[in-house]
């Protein structure tokens, strides 16, 4: 019985969060030309910081460099990202966000902050601690499973 409840929770939570994120982000008047996947590419570029090589970003997203190349080209054409080479190694291509990309990422981050705040408002502090511990275990499992492949 608990196995079914956990499975149902994981599937429903994952799908509901993705649907909500898609609905909120796609209804944006500020960034109507961005898909959820494109928001996530911008987020990964920013998260990689100075190490924003194509291989580092693709690894973070769990996609191939080829798939990332297509996404980066699209986002560069839309004005959210730009590609550059560094003087110390002209072979490596780095991806950096433009001001427009930074603004899109802030919009996306605000969605996540509101979602987390809404959950936190529903639980007392001691239950939040338990939830965080449980979610860390679940997150570590999925991270380890993904990296093992």
N, C-alpha and C positions, 0 to 999 in steps of 0.2 A: 504494500500500500504506500509506504513512504517513497519507494522508487518511482511509482506513478506520479505522486505529488511533486517530487523534485523534477522529473522530466517535464511535466505539464508546466510547472513554474518557469523552468529555464526556457522552454520553447515559447511560451506566452510572453514572458518578460522580454526576451530578445526581439521577437516579432513586433511587439507593441512599441518598444523603444524605437526601433527602426522606422515604423510607420509614423509615430509621433514626430520624430526628427525630420523625416521626409516632408511631412505636412507643414511643419513650422518653417523649415528652411526653404522649401520650394514656394511658400507663400510670401517670402520676403520681397518687399518693394525695393530694398536697397541692393539685393543681389539676386535678381530674378533669373539670371542666366547661369547660375551655378547649381549643379546637382549635389546630392549628399556626398557622393564619392569624391567630387571635386573639392568640397569643403574639407574632407578627410585628407586629401593629398596636400592641400595648403597647410593643414594642421601638422602633418608629418614633416613637411619641409621646415616649419618653424621649430618643431620639437627637436629636430636634428641639429639646429644651431649652426655653428661653424663647420660641422661635419656633414653638411648637406649635399654629399655626393649622391649621384643617382643610385649607386649600390646601397648606400646607407638608408636612403629613403625607401627604396624598394623592399629592403629587408624589414624595415619598421612596419610597412604596410602589408607585408606578406604577399607581394605580387612580383612578377618578373620585371627586369629592367626594361624590357620591350614594352610591356603594358604601361609602365611608368613614363616612358619616353612619349607615348601617345598622349597621355594625360597632361604631362608638363607642356608639351607643344600646344595643346588646346588652351591650357590656362595662361600660357605666355601670350598667345594670340588674343585672349580676352583681357589681358593686362594685369593679371593677378600674380604672376611669377615671372622671373627672368633667369636665363641661364648665363653663367659666366665661367671663364677659365681664370685661374690664378697664375700670377707671374712665376711662382716657384714650381708649378707643374702644369704646363699648358695641355697635357693630355687629359687631365681630369676635368669633368664638367660639374660645376656646382649649381645648385638651384637656390635662389633667394626670393623672398616675397617682396612684392612692391608695396607701396602704401595701401593700395587697393586690396592687396592680399592680406595685409595685416588687419585692415578693417573687417574683411570678411571673416578672418579667424576670430576676431573679437566678438563678432555677432554670433558665431558658432559656439564659442566658449560661454557666452551669456546664456544661450539655450541650456547648456549642460549645467551651469551654475543654478539656474532656476529649477531645473529638474531635481538636482541634488537637494537644494533648499526645501523643495516641496516634500520630498521624502523625509528629510530630517525633522521637519515640523510635525510630522505624524508620530514620531517615536520619542520616548523619554531617553535621556542620556545613557542609561545603563543598557537599554536595548540597542541603541546606536553602536555602542562598543561591541556588542555581540554580533550585530549585523556586519560591522567592518571586519571583524575576525573571520566570520564565515565567508564573506565576499573575497577576502584575501586568499583563502584556501581555494575557492572556486577559480579565481583569476590565475593563481599560480598553476593550477592543474591545466587550464586551457593554454597558458603560455608554454608550459613544458611539453604539452602534447603537440602544439604547433611547431615548436623548435625541434622536436624529435623527428619530424617528417622531412 
